[in-house]
Amino acid sequence: MSEKGIIRKCKAVDCDITTINKGVQDDLFLSCISYEPRSVGVLEKLNKEYRATTGLFVINKKFQNFSKVQENKMNVNNALEKFLFFKNTDYILTSIDNPIKIIIEIDKILKRDFQNKKSSGITITLDITAFPRCELLPLIYYLRHLSYVNSIRILYACPEGYGNWLSKGYKYSTIPPFFEGPPTFEKKTGLLLLTGFEYDRAIALIDDLEPSTVIIGRPIPGTSSNFVNKSDKIIDKLKQTRKVKSQIYDIPADNPFLCKKLIEEIIEQQSKNFDFYVSTMGTKLEVLGTYLAYEAGMKNPKFRVIYPIPLAYNVGDYSYGIEAFYQFSL
């Protein structure tokens, strides 16, 4: 079992995933099937003796009929026919435009399968690799606030590289459920932008919020050199396009616990003059860092989380390969 606050990273070729507690089956294995080949990477690295009571796979209904999603679902089915990982296997459809739906559907499964374990508690292995960020944040919140969850192990498959583009255009921005922040904003607006590769959404968010200051989070170290190099190009382009007062901070994109600490420090330093939005457009591990920073101040929140939704995703060439797997416990 991983100790809380400890990140374990293993190369893809060396990874062998067992249960959270040696010799004891997990209760829930939860993952998302998407158009990226790596979305089934964790499943394919499960030790043949791995067991969980329930395997639950989320598919976004917007992408369910795409050929790559169907191919990945078939790979899941083939793996489950070969290895008896789960006593129960379920697939649920969710929607990026309605992130609360994922909680409703998962809650039904938990009540069905674990009603008799509320006194002893359950263990959850959560593969965050392919969950959309606006669904992942409410999902983590929900699981963390279930009284009968003993432990949550996080797994993440980092790709070898990304396509030439990940998303295009800008549809709208959303504040994920539970991350509304303080009831009112009375100071000047600040934006902490944890950058990724997507210029269109980043610049549209800046134009929408019209912040008085922008704090740009540069992913150093990143989960790969490819990620850092692409993000640097986006940062340079943002600085050239909008003459907004900005500062750049290096944010550890490969460690959610250090990411949390730096977000807290930045907000604390700046909160006397600004009310902040935080937008996490970098790695999924930064999403977890953002969650942990928000959770730490939940009784008196100092920022709101905001996430821009694109018009289109690169479903044909979003990422390729798997470089490494990350594992840690919340």
C-alpha positions as CSV (number, residue, x, y, z in Angstrom):
1,M,0.0,0.0,0.0
2,S,1.4,3.4,-1.0
3,E,2.0,5.8,1.9
4,K,0.1,9.1,1.6
5,G,2.3,11.9,0.2
6,I,4.7,9.4,-1.5
7,I,4.7,9.3,-5.3
8,R,5.9,6.1,-7.0
9,K,6.9,6.2,-10.6
10,C,7.8,3.2,-12.7
11,K,8.7,2.8,-16.3
12,A,6.0,1.3,-18.4
13,V,8.0,-1.9,-19.2
14,D,8.6,-2.5,-15.5
15,C,5.1,-1.8,-14.1
16,D,3.2,-4.6,-12.3
17,I,0.1,-3.4,-10.5
18,T,-1.2,-5.4,-7.6
19,T,-3.9,-4.8,-5.0
20,I,-3.7,-1.9,-2.5
21,N,-3.2,-4.3,0.4
22,K,-1.1,-7.4,-0.4
23,G,-3.3,-10.5,-0.5
24,V,-6.5,-8.6,-0.1
25,Q,-8.7,-7.8,-3.0
26,D,-9.7,-4.2,-3.7
27,D,-13.3,-3.3,-3.5
28,L,-13.6,-0.9,-6.5
29,F,-11.5,-0.4,-9.6
30,L,-12.6,2.7,-11.4
31,S,-11.4,3.9,-14.8
32,C,-12.4,5.8,-17.9
33,I,-12.3,4.5,-21.4
34,S,-11.5,7.2,-24.0
35,Y,-10.1,7.6,-27.5
36,E,-6.5,7.5,-26.2
37,P,-4.8,4.1,-26.3
38,R,-3.3,4.8,-22.8
39,S,-6.8,4.9,-21.3
40,V,-6.6,1.1,-21.0
41,G,-2.9,1.1,-20.1
42,V,-3.4,0.7,-16.3
43,L,-5.8,-2.3,-16.9
44,E,-3.2,-3.9,-19.1
45,K,-0.6,-3.6,-16.4
46,L,-2.7,-5.3,-13.7
47,N,-1.0,-8.4,-12.3
48,K,-2.8,-11.5,-13.4
49,E,-3.7,-12.2,-9.7
50,Y,-5.2,-8.7,-9.2
51,R,-8.8,-8.9,-8.0
52,A,-11.5,-6.4,-7.1
53,T,-15.2,-6.8,-6.3
54,T,-16.3,-4.3,-8.9
55,G,-14.7,-3.0,-12.0
56,L,-16.4,0.2,-13.2
57,F,-15.6,1.8,-16.5
58,V,-16.8,5.3,-17.4
59,I,-17.4,6.3,-21.1
60,N,-18.3,9.8,-22.2
61,K,-21.4,9.6,-24.3
62,K,-20.0,12.3,-26.6
63,F,-17.3,9.9,-27.7
64,Q,-18.9,6.5,-27.2
65,N,-19.4,5.7,-30.9
66,F,-15.9,6.8,-32.0
67,S,-13.9,3.9,-33.5
68,K,-11.0,4.4,-31.1
69,V,-13.3,4.3,-28.1
70,Q,-14.9,1.1,-29.4
71,E,-11.5,-0.4,-29.9
72,N,-10.4,0.4,-26.4
73,K,-13.6,-1.0,-25.0
74,M,-13.0,-4.2,-26.9
75,N,-9.5,-4.4,-25.5
76,V,-11.0,-4.1,-22.0
77,N,-13.5,-6.9,-22.7
78,N,-10.7,-9.1,-24.1
79,A,-8.6,-8.6,-21.0
80,L,-11.5,-9.3,-18.7
81,E,-12.2,-12.6,-20.6
82,K,-8.6,-13.6,-20.1
83,F,-8.2,-12.6,-16.5
84,L,-11.0,-12.7,-13.9
85,F,-10.1,-9.4,-12.4
86,F,-13.6,-8.4,-11.2
87,K,-16.6,-10.2,-9.7
88,N,-18.9,-7.5,-11.2
89,T,-18.1,-5.3,-14.3
90,D,-20.2,-2.2,-15.2
91,Y,-20.0,0.4,-17.9
92,I,-21.7,3.8,-17.4
93,L,-22.2,6.7,-19.7
94,T,-21.5,10.3,-18.5
95,S,-21.4,13.8,-20.0
96,I,-18.8,16.5,-20.0
97,D,-21.6,19.0,-20.0
98,N,-23.2,17.5,-16.9
99,P,-20.3,16.6,-14.5
100,I,-22.7,15.8,-11.6
101,K,-24.1,12.8,-13.6
102,I,-20.9,10.8,-13.0
103,I,-21.5,11.1,-9.2
104,I,-25.1,10.0,-9.5
105,E,-24.3,7.0,-11.6
106,I,-21.3,5.9,-9.5
107,D,-23.3,6.3,-6.3
108,K,-25.9,3.8,-7.6
109,I,-23.1,1.2,-8.1
110,L,-21.6,1.8,-4.7
111,K,-25.0,1.5,-3.0
112,R,-25.7,-1.7,-4.9
113,D,-22.4,-3.5,-4.2
114,F,-21.1,-2.1,-0.9
115,Q,-24.1,-1.4,1.3
116,N,-23.0,-4.1,3.7
117,K,-19.4,-2.6,4.0
118,K,-20.3,0.8,5.3
119,S,-19.1,-0.2,8.8
120,S,-15.8,-1.8,7.7
121,G,-15.1,0.6,4.8
122,I,-13.9,0.1,1.2
123,T,-10.7,0.5,-0.8
124,I,-10.7,2.1,-4.2
125,T,-8.2,2.0,-7.0
126,L,-8.9,5.0,-9.3
127,D,-7.2,5.3,-12.7
128,I,-7.4,9.0,-13.5
129,T,-5.6,8.7,-16.9
130,A,-8.5,9.5,-19.2
131,F,-11.1,11.3,-17.0
132,P,-12.0,14.8,-18.3
133,R,-10.9,17.4,-15.8
134,C,-14.3,18.8,-15.2
135,E,-15.6,15.3,-14.2
136,L,-12.4,14.3,-12.3
137,L,-12.6,17.1,-9.8
138,P,-16.2,16.5,-8.6
139,L,-15.5,12.7,-8.7
140,I,-12.5,13.1,-6.3
141,Y,-14.6,15.4,-4.1
142,Y,-17.4,12.8,-3.9
143,L,-15.1,9.9,-3.1
144,R,-13.1,11.8,-0.5
145,H,-16.3,12.7,1.3
146,L,-17.8,9.3,1.5
147,S,-17.6,8.2,5.1
148,Y,-17.0,4.6,4.3
149,V,-14.0,4.9,2.0
150,N,-10.9,3.7,3.8
151,S,-8.3,4.5,1.1
152,I,-8.1,5.8,-2.5
153,R,-5.1,4.7,-4.6
154,I,-4.5,6.9,-7.7
155,L,-2.9,5.5,-10.8
156,Y,-1.9,7.6,-13.9
157,A,-0.4,6.5,-17.2
158,C,1.8,9.2,-18.6
159,P,2.1,9.2,-22.5
160,E,5.4,9.1,-24.4
161,G,4.2,12.1,-26.3
162,Y,1.3,14.1,-27.7
163,G,-0.1,14.9,-31.1
164,N,0.4,18.3,-32.9
165,W,-2.8,19.6,-31.2
166,L,-5.0,18.5,-28.4
167,S,-8.1,20.7,-28.7
168,K,-9.4,23.5,-30.8
169,G,-11.6,26.5,-30.2
170,Y,-13.5,27.6,-27.1
171,K,-17.1,26.6,-26.2
172,Y,-17.6,28.0,-22.7
173,S,-16.1,28.0,-19.2
174,T,-17.5,26.1,-16.3
175,I,-17.0,26.1,-12.5
176,P,-17.1,22.4,-11.5
177,P,-19.6,21.4,-8.8
178,F,-18.3,21.9,-5.3
179,F,-15.5,24.3,-6.4
180,E,-17.5,27.6,-6.4
181,G,-15.0,29.2,-3.9
182,P,-15.9,32.2,-1.8
183,P,-19.5,33.5,-2.1
184,T,-18.5,36.8,-3.5
185,F,-15.5,38.4,-5.3
186,E,-14.9,41.8,-3.9
187,K,-11.3,42.5,-5.0
188,K,-9.7,42.7,-8.4
189,T,-9.7,39.5,-10.3
190,G,-6.7,37.3,-10.5
191,L,-6.1,34.2,-12.6
192,L,-3.8,31.3,-11.8
193,L,-3.4,29.4,-15.1
194,L,-1.6,26.1,-14.9
195,T,-0.7,25.8,-18.5
196,G,-0.9,22.9,-20.9
197,F,-0.7,23.0,-24.7
198,E,-4.1,24.6,-25.6
199,Y,-3.7,28.2,-26.5
200,D,-7.3,28.8,-27.8
201,R,-8.9,28.0,-24.5
202,A,-6.2,29.8,-22.4
203,I,-6.5,33.1,-24.3
204,A,-10.3,32.9,-24.4
205,L,-10.4,32.4,-20.6
206,I,-8.2,35.5,-20.1
207,D,-10.5,37.5,-22.4
208,D,-13.6,36.3,-20.6
209,L,-12.4,37.0,-17.0
210,E,-10.4,40.2,-17.9
211,P,-8.1,39.6,-14.9
212,S,-6.0,42.4,-13.5
213,T,-3.2,39.9,-13.0
214,V,-2.3,36.5,-14.5
215,I,-0.1,34.0,-12.7
216,I,1.2,31.4,-15.2
217,G,2.1,28.0,-13.8
218,R,5.0,26.5,-15.9
219,P,5.1,22.7,-15.6
220,I,8.6,22.2,-14.2
221,P,9.3,19.4,-13.9
222,G,6.7,18.0,-16.2
223,T,5.8,14.4,-16.7
224,S,7.9,14.4,-19.9
225,S,10.3,16.7,-21.7
226,N,7.8,16.8,-24.6
227,F,5.2,18.3,-22.2
228,V,7.5,21.0,-20.9
229,N,8.7,22.1,-24.4
230,K,5.2,22.4,-25.8
231,S,4.0,24.3,-22.7
232,D,6.8,26.8,-23.0
233,K,5.7,27.7,-26.5
234,I,2.2,28.3,-25.3
235,I,3.4,30.5,-22.5
236,D,5.5,32.6,-25.0
237,K,2.5,33.0,-27.3
238,L,0.2,34.0,-24.4
239,K,2.7,36.7,-23.3
240,Q,3.0,38.1,-26.8
241,T,-0.8,38.1,-27.5
242,R,-2.2,39.8,-24.4
243,K,-0.4,42.5,-22.6
244,V,-1.7,41.5,-19.2
245,K,0.4,41.9,-16.1
246,S,1.7,38.4,-15.5
247,Q,4.2,36.4,-13.4
248,I,5.5,32.9,-14.1
249,Y,6.0,30.3,-11.4
250,D,7.5,26.9,-11.9
251,I,4.8,24.3,-10.8
252,P,5.8,20.6,-10.3
253,A,3.5,19.0,-12.8
254,D,4.6,15.5,-11.7
255,N,3.7,15.7,-8.0
256,P,0.3,16.7,-6.8
257,F,1.5,17.2,-3.2
258,L,4.2,19.8,-4.1
259,C,1.8,21.3,-6.6
260,K,-0.8,21.8,-3.8
261,K,1.8,23.5,-1.6
262,L,2.8,26.0,-4.3
263,I,-0.8,26.8,-5.2
264,E,-1.4,27.6,-1.6
265,E,1.7,29.8,-1.4
266,I,0.8,31.7,-4.5
267,I,-2.8,32.3,-3.4
268,E,-1.7,33.3,0.1
269,Q,0.8,35.8,-1.3
270,Q,-1.6,37.4,-3.7
271,S,-5.0,37.1,-1.9
272,K,-4.6,40.5,-0.2
273,N,-5.1,42.3,-3.5
274,F,-6.9,39.7,-5.7
275,D,-9.7,37.2,-5.7
276,F,-8.5,34.2,-7.7
277,Y,-9.7,31.8,-10.2
278,V,-7.5,28.7,-10.7
279,S,-7.6,27.0,-14.1
280,T,-5.8,23.6,-14.3
281,M,-5.0,23.0,-18.0
282,G,-1.8,21.0,-17.4
283,T,-1.3,17.4,-16.3
284,K,-3.9,15.3,-14.5
285,L,-1.5,15.3,-11.5
286,E,-1.8,19.1,-11.4
287,V,-5.6,18.6,-11.3
288,L,-5.1,16.5,-8.2
289,G,-2.8,19.2,-6.8
290,T,-5.5,21.8,-7.4
291,Y,-8.1,19.6,-5.7
292,L,-5.8,19.2,-2.6
293,A,-5.2,22.9,-2.3
294,Y,-8.9,23.6,-2.5
295,E,-9.8,20.9,0.0
296,A,-7.2,22.2,2.5
297,G,-9.1,25.5,2.6
298,M,-12.6,24.3,2.1
299,K,-14.0,25.8,5.3
300,N,-12.8,29.3,4.1
301,P,-12.1,28.9,0.4
302,K,-9.8,31.5,-1.2
303,F,-10.2,30.7,-4.9
304,R,-12.6,29.3,-7.4
305,V,-11.8,26.6,-9.9
306,I,-12.7,27.3,-13.5
307,Y,-12.3,25.1,-16.6
308,P,-12.6,26.1,-20.3
309,I,-14.4,23.6,-22.5
310,P,-13.1,23.4,-26.2
311,L,-15.1,23.0,-29.3
312,A,-13.3,19.9,-30.5
313,Y,-10.7,17.3,-29.3
314,N,-8.1,15.6,-31.3
315,V,-9.6,12.2,-31.1
316,G,-7.4,10.7,-33.8
317,D,-4.0,11.7,-32.5
318,Y,-4.2,13.0,-29.0
319,S,-1.4,11.0,-27.4
320,Y,0.8,8.0,-28.1
321,G,2.5,5.3,-26.1
322,I,3.0,5.2,-22.3
323,E,6.3,6.4,-20.8
324,A,5.6,5.7,-17.1
325,F,3.0,5.0,-14.5
326,Y,2.5,7.1,-11.4
327,Q,1.0,5.7,-8.2
328,F,0.1,7.4,-4.9
329,S,-2.6,7.4,-2.2
330,L,-4.9,10.2,-1.1
